[in-house]
Amino acid sequence: MAMVEIWTYREPTWATTDLTGYKVEAQDGGIGKIDEASYDVGAGYIVIDTGPWIFGKKVMLPAGVITRIDAQEENVHVNLTKEQIKNAPEFDANTYRDDTYRGKLGTYYGPGGPGAQD
């Protein structure tokens, strides 16, 4: 199998669903709610408000780490653990749309990283 493109939603229909407010489920439990989502082709991501779990921080995840969306329950499942999300590069509200920041995330979540898929 080819590797999933890290900035692309696995299912085309996911890029047409407003995910704002959906709960995010890591492999080992809930991690927060989606505060923002981008559906740009090849540049999809979600920004999670982790609430009290990581002391109210926000974390940006590339769309490619999403494994399943349950629209009825409003849950988004990702192929990461809470610890992997916690250890991700720090979210920067001023630069998160810049290529440099996205490059850091791509390195962390990409091939060989915690979000790598077959």
Helices and strands as residue ranges (DSSP letters): G 12-16, E 23-26, E 29-38, E 45-49, E 58-62, G 63-65, E 66-70, E 75-78, H 82-86, H 99-109
